[in-house]
Amino acid sequence: MKVRIISPDTTLFEGTAKLLQLPGVDGLFELLNNHAPIIAALKAGTIRMQQEEEGEKTFEIKAGVVKAQANDVLILTQ
């Protein structure tokens, strides 16, 4: 799935991932390919991303919002 992680100052990541683990306000949740459309609030924590070739990447965030639809994921963070 296509993933973009954007902060107010810069684009933190733009590429593809096979799995995302996100710190939702109600707890951790994961997104995989073909996930149902979702918009969710994120709290402070770690975004964990599994990629096909590069392995795992992590990003620390203070808060944010994620929107996922049709294998296109947009994460706006602080």
DSSP file (Angstrom, degrees, kcal/mol; ACC not computed):
  #  RESIDUE AA STRUCTURE BP1 BP2  ACC     N-H-->O    O-->H-N    N-H-->O    O-->H-N    TCO  KAPPA ALPHA  PHI   PSI    X-CA   Y-CA   Z-CA
    1    1 A M              0   0    0      0, 0.0    16,-2.0     0, 0.0     2,-0.4   0.000 360.0 360.0 360.0 150.7    0.0    0.0    0.0
    2    2 A K  E     -Ab  16  72A   0     69,-2.6    71,-3.1    14,-0.2     2,-0.4  -0.657 360.0-168.8 -82.2 132.2    1.1    3.6   -0.6
    3    3 A V  E     -Ab  15  73A   0     12,-3.4    12,-2.3    -2,-0.4     2,-0.4  -0.979  14.3-178.1-129.2 134.3    2.0    5.5    2.5
    4    4 A R  E     -Ab  14  74A   0     69,-2.1    71,-2.8    -2,-0.4     2,-0.5  -0.998   5.0-169.7-127.9 128.9    2.7    9.2    3.2
    5    5 A I  E     -Ab  13  75A   0      8,-2.7     7,-2.1    -2,-0.4     8,-1.6  -0.975  15.3-177.7-118.5 116.9    3.6   10.5    6.6
    6    6 A I  E     -Ab  11  76A   0     69,-3.1    71,-2.9    -2,-0.5     5,-0.2  -0.950  12.2-172.9-124.1 131.6    3.6   14.3    6.8
    7    7 A S        -     0   0    0      3,-2.9    71,-0.2    -2,-0.4    57,-0.0  -0.657  45.9 -97.7-107.8 171.5    4.4   16.6    9.6
    8    8 A P  S    S+     0   0    0      0, 0.0     3,-0.1     0, 0.0    70,-0.1   0.812 122.8  37.9 -59.5 -28.4    3.9   20.4    9.5
    9    9 A D  S    S-     0   0    0      1,-0.2     2,-0.3     0, 0.0    -3,-0.0   0.785 125.1 -10.6 -94.0 -30.1    7.5   21.0    8.5
   10   10 A T        -     0   0    0      0, 0.0    -3,-2.9     0, 0.0     2,-0.7  -0.962  68.9 -89.0-160.5 168.4    8.3   18.1    6.2
   11   11 A T  E     -A    6   0A   0     -2,-0.3    -5,-0.2    -5,-0.2     3,-0.1  -0.862  33.8-170.3 -89.3 116.4    7.4   14.8    4.6
   12   12 A L  E     -     0   0A   0     -7,-2.1     2,-0.3    -2,-0.7    -6,-0.2   0.838  67.5  -0.3 -77.8 -34.3    8.8   12.1    6.9
   13   13 A F  E     +A    5   0A   0     -8,-1.6    -8,-2.7     2,-0.0     2,-0.3  -0.979  52.2 176.8-157.5 141.0    8.1    9.2    4.6
   14   14 A E  E     +A    4   0A   0     -2,-0.3     2,-0.3   -10,-0.2   -10,-0.2  -0.890  48.3  72.5-145.9 116.8    6.7    8.5    1.1
   15   15 A G  E    S-A    3   0A   0    -12,-2.3   -12,-3.4    -2,-0.3     2,-0.3  -0.921  75.9 -52.0 175.0-152.2    6.7    5.0   -0.2
   16   16 A T  E     +A    2   0A   0     -2,-0.3     2,-0.3   -14,-0.2   -14,-0.2  -0.842  38.8 178.8-119.5 155.6    5.1    1.6    0.2
   17   17 A A        -     0   0    0    -16,-2.0    34,-0.2    -2,-0.3     3,-0.1  -0.979  26.4-151.5-147.6 155.6    4.5   -0.7    3.1
   18   18 A K  S    S+     0   0    0     32,-2.9    15,-0.6     1,-0.3     2,-0.3   0.620  86.8  18.6-101.9 -17.4    2.9   -4.1    3.7
   19   19 A L  E     -CD  32  50A   0     31,-1.3    31,-2.6    13,-0.2     2,-0.4  -0.975  59.2-168.2-153.8 138.4    1.9   -3.4    7.3
   20   20 A L  E     -CD  31  49A   0     11,-2.2    11,-2.5    -2,-0.3     2,-0.5  -0.996   5.0-163.1-125.2 133.5    1.4   -0.4    9.5
   21   21 A Q  E     -CD  30  48A   0     27,-2.9    27,-2.3    -2,-0.4     9,-0.2  -0.981  19.2-171.9-114.1 124.2    1.0   -0.4   13.3
   22   22 A L  E     -C   29   0A   0      7,-3.2     7,-2.1    -2,-0.5     2,-1.4  -0.887  29.4-124.1-122.4 145.2   -0.4    2.8   14.6
   23   23 A P  E     -C   28   0A   0      0, 0.0    20,-2.9     0, 0.0     5,-0.2  -0.637  38.2-171.6 -87.1  83.3   -1.0    4.2   18.2
   24   24 A G  E >   -CE  27  42A   0     -2,-1.4     3,-1.7     3,-1.1    18,-0.2  -0.296  36.7-111.5 -70.1 158.6   -4.7    5.0   18.1
   25   25 A V  T 3  S+     0   0    0     16,-1.5    -1,-0.1     1,-0.3    17,-0.1   0.758 122.0  44.6 -63.4 -23.0   -6.4    6.9   20.9
   26   26 A D  T 3  S-     0   0    0      1,-0.4    -1,-0.3    15,-0.3     2,-0.2   0.300 131.9 -69.6-101.3   8.0   -8.2    3.7   21.8
   27   27 A G  E <  S-C   24   0A   0     -3,-1.7    -3,-1.1     2,-0.0    -1,-0.4  -0.617  71.6 -38.7 128.8 171.8   -5.2    1.5   21.5
   28   28 A L  E     +C   23   0A   0     -5,-0.2     2,-0.3    -2,-0.2    -7,-0.0  -0.366  56.3 174.5 -67.0 144.2   -2.8    0.1   18.9
   29   29 A F  E     -C   22   0A   0     -7,-2.1    -7,-3.2    -2,-0.1     2,-0.3  -0.974  18.4-135.3-146.4 162.5   -4.2   -1.0   15.5
   30   30 A E  E     -C   21   0A   0     -2,-0.3     2,-0.4    -9,-0.2    -9,-0.2  -0.885   3.8-153.5-122.5 149.6   -2.8   -2.3   12.3
   31   31 A L  E     +C   20   0A   0    -11,-2.5   -11,-2.2    -2,-0.3     2,-0.2  -0.982  17.4 176.0-119.9 133.8   -3.4   -1.6    8.6
   32   32 A L  E >   -C   19   0A   0     -2,-0.4     3,-1.2   -13,-0.2   -13,-0.2  -0.752  46.4 -62.4-122.3 172.3   -2.8   -4.2    5.9
   33   33 A N  T 3  S+     0   0    0    -15,-0.6    -1,-0.1     1,-0.2   -15,-0.0  -0.250 122.4  18.0 -52.7 144.3   -3.4   -4.1    2.1
   34   34 A N  T 3  S+     0   0    0      1,-0.2    -1,-0.2    -3,-0.1     2,-0.0   0.735  86.2 167.0  62.7  27.0   -7.1   -3.8    1.2
   35   35 A H    <   -     0   0    0     -3,-1.2    35,-0.3     1,-0.1    36,-0.3  -0.383  45.1 -97.0 -66.0 149.1   -8.0   -2.6    4.7
   36   36 A A        -     0   0    0      1,-0.1    -1,-0.1    33,-0.1    32,-0.1  -0.331  55.4 -81.9 -61.4 149.5  -11.5   -1.1    4.9
   37   37 A P        +     0   0    0      0, 0.0     2,-0.3     0, 0.0    32,-0.2  -0.262  62.4 173.9 -55.1 140.4  -11.6    2.7    4.6
   38   38 A I  E     - F   0  68A   0     30,-2.2    30,-2.8    -3,-0.1     2,-0.4  -0.997  29.8-168.1-152.2 144.8  -10.8    4.4    8.0
   39   39 A I  E     + F   0  67A   0     -2,-0.3     2,-0.3    28,-0.2    28,-0.2  -0.991  28.4 166.2-128.9 127.4  -10.2    7.8    9.5
   40   40 A A  E     - F   0  66A   0     26,-2.2    26,-2.6    -2,-0.4     2,-0.3  -0.992  34.9-119.6-145.5 148.9   -8.8    7.6   13.1
   41   41 A A  E     - F   0  65A   0     -2,-0.3   -16,-1.5    24,-0.2     2,-0.3  -0.645  28.8-149.3 -84.6 144.5   -7.1    9.9   15.6
   42   42 A L  E     -EF  24  64A   0     22,-3.3    22,-1.6    -2,-0.3   -18,-0.2  -0.883   5.6-156.0-116.3 147.1   -3.6    9.0   16.8
   43   43 A K        -     0   0    0    -20,-2.9    20,-0.2    -2,-0.3    18,-0.1  -0.564  45.4 -60.1-109.5 178.3   -2.0    9.6   20.2
   44   44 A A  S    S+     0   0    0     18,-0.5     2,-0.3    -2,-0.2    18,-0.2  -0.329  90.3  83.6 -59.0 136.7    1.7    9.9   21.2
   45   45 A G  E    S- G   0  61A   0     16,-2.0    16,-2.9    -3,-0.1     2,-0.5  -0.988  75.8 -47.4 162.7-157.1    3.6    6.8   20.4
   46   46 A T  E     - G   0  60A   0     -2,-0.3     2,-0.6    14,-0.2    14,-0.2  -0.930  30.3-148.8-117.7 130.0    5.4    4.9   17.7
   47   47 A I  E     - G   0  59A   0     12,-3.1    12,-1.9    -2,-0.5     2,-0.5  -0.866  19.9-162.0 -89.4 124.4    4.4    4.2   14.1
   48   48 A R  E     -DG  21  58A   0    -27,-2.3   -27,-2.9    -2,-0.6     2,-0.4  -0.936   7.0-171.6-110.8 131.8    5.9    0.8   13.1
   49   49 A M  E     -DG  20  57A   0      8,-2.9     8,-2.4    -2,-0.5     2,-0.5  -0.982  12.5-155.6-128.0 128.9    6.0    0.0    9.4
   50   50 A Q  E     -DG  19  56A   0    -31,-2.6   -32,-2.9    -2,-0.4   -31,-1.3  -0.905  17.0-169.9-101.1 126.7    7.0   -3.2    7.7
   51   51 A Q  E  >  - G   0  55A   0      4,-2.3     4,-0.6    -2,-0.5   -34,-0.1  -0.783  29.5-119.2-112.6 160.2    8.3   -2.9    4.2
   52   52 A E  T  4 S+     0   0    0     -2,-0.3    -1,-0.1     1,-0.1   -35,-0.1   0.955 104.3   6.7 -62.1 -53.3    9.0   -5.6    1.6
   53   53 A E  T  4 S+     0   0    0      2,-0.1    -1,-0.1     1,-0.1    -3,-0.0   0.792 127.0  53.7-105.2 -33.8   12.7   -5.1    1.2
   54   54 A E  T  4 S-     0   0    0      1,-0.3     2,-0.2     3,-0.0    -2,-0.1   0.550  91.6-143.0 -84.9  -6.3   13.9   -2.5    3.7
   55   55 A G  E  <  -G   51   0A   0     -4,-0.6    -4,-2.3     2,-0.0     2,-0.3  -0.566  52.3  -6.8  81.7-144.7   12.5   -4.2    6.8
   56   56 A E  E     -G   50   0A   0     -2,-0.2     2,-0.3    -6,-0.2    -6,-0.2  -0.708  56.1-175.3 -97.0 139.4   11.0   -2.3    9.7
   57   57 A K  E     -G   49   0A   0     -8,-2.4    -8,-2.9    -2,-0.3     2,-0.3  -0.947   7.7-159.0-123.6 149.8   11.0    1.5   10.1
   58   58 A T  E     -G   48   0A   0     -2,-0.3     2,-0.4   -10,-0.2   -10,-0.2  -0.962   6.8-169.0-129.8 149.8    9.7    3.4   13.1
   59   59 A F  E     -G   47   0A   0    -12,-1.9   -12,-3.1    -2,-0.3     2,-0.4  -0.994  16.5-140.7-136.7 127.6    8.5    7.0   13.6
   60   60 A E  E     -G   46   0A   0     -2,-0.4     2,-0.3   -14,-0.2   -14,-0.2  -0.755  27.5-178.5 -87.6 131.8    7.9    8.7   16.9
   61   61 A I  E     -G   45   0A   0    -16,-2.9   -16,-2.0    -2,-0.4     3,-0.1  -0.905  32.1-153.7-129.2 158.9    4.8   11.0   16.9
   62   62 A K  S    S-     0   0    0      1,-0.5   -18,-0.5    -2,-0.3     2,-0.3   0.754  78.6 -35.6 -95.9 -34.1    3.1   13.3   19.4
   63   63 A A  S    S+     0   0    0    -20,-0.2    15,-1.9   -19,-0.1    -1,-0.5  -0.951  70.5 142.6-173.8 171.5   -0.4   13.1   17.9
   64   64 A G  E     -FH  42  77A   0    -22,-1.6   -22,-3.3    -2,-0.3     2,-0.3  -0.995  37.2 -97.8 169.3-170.3   -2.0   12.9   14.5
   65   65 A V  E     -FH  41  76A   0     11,-2.3    11,-2.7    -2,-0.3     2,-0.4  -0.993  22.5-156.2-140.6 141.8   -4.7   11.6   12.1
   66   66 A V  E     -FH  40  75A   0    -26,-2.6   -26,-2.2    -2,-0.3     2,-0.4  -0.968   6.3-173.5-121.4 140.0   -4.7    8.7    9.7
   67   67 A K  E     -FH  39  74A   0      7,-2.5     7,-2.9    -2,-0.4     2,-0.4  -0.996   8.1-179.6-129.4 125.8   -6.9    8.3    6.6
   68   68 A A  E     +FH  38  73A   0    -30,-2.8   -30,-2.2    -2,-0.4     2,-0.3  -0.992  11.9 150.2-129.3 132.6   -6.8    5.0    4.6
   69   69 A Q  E >   - H   0  72A   0      3,-2.0     3,-1.1    -2,-0.4   -33,-0.1  -0.909  67.6  -4.3-160.8 131.2   -8.7    4.2    1.5
   70   70 A A  T 3  S-     0   0    0    -35,-0.3     3,-0.1    -2,-0.3   -34,-0.1   0.892 127.8 -53.1  53.0  49.0   -8.1    2.0   -1.5
   71   71 A N  T 3  S+     0   0    0    -36,-0.3   -69,-2.6     1,-0.2     2,-0.5   0.745 113.8 118.1  59.0  27.1   -4.5    1.1   -0.4
   72   72 A D  E <   -bH   2  69A   0     -3,-1.1    -3,-2.0   -71,-0.2     2,-0.5  -0.975  44.0-171.8-123.6 114.7   -3.6    4.8    0.0
   73   73 A V  E     -bH   3  68A   0    -71,-3.1   -69,-2.1    -2,-0.5     2,-0.5  -0.926   7.1-173.6-114.9 127.0   -2.7    5.8    3.5
   74   74 A L  E     -bH   4  67A   0     -7,-2.9    -7,-2.5    -2,-0.5     2,-0.5  -0.981   2.9-172.6-119.4 123.8   -2.1    9.4    4.6
   75   75 A I  E     -bH   5  66A   0    -71,-2.8   -69,-3.1    -2,-0.5     2,-0.5  -0.972   5.3-165.5-119.5 120.6   -0.8   10.1    8.1
   76   76 A L  E     +bH   6  65A   0    -11,-2.7   -11,-2.3    -2,-0.5     2,-0.3  -0.926  23.8 173.2-104.2 124.0   -0.7   13.7    9.3
   77   77 A T  E       H   0  64A   0    -71,-2.9   -13,-0.2    -2,-0.5   -16,-0.0  -0.788 360.0 360.0-130.1 167.8    1.4   14.0   12.5
   78   78 A Q              0   0    0    -15,-1.9   -14,-0.1    -2,-0.3   -71,-0.1   0.279 360.0 360.0-117.2 360.0    3.0   16.4   15.0
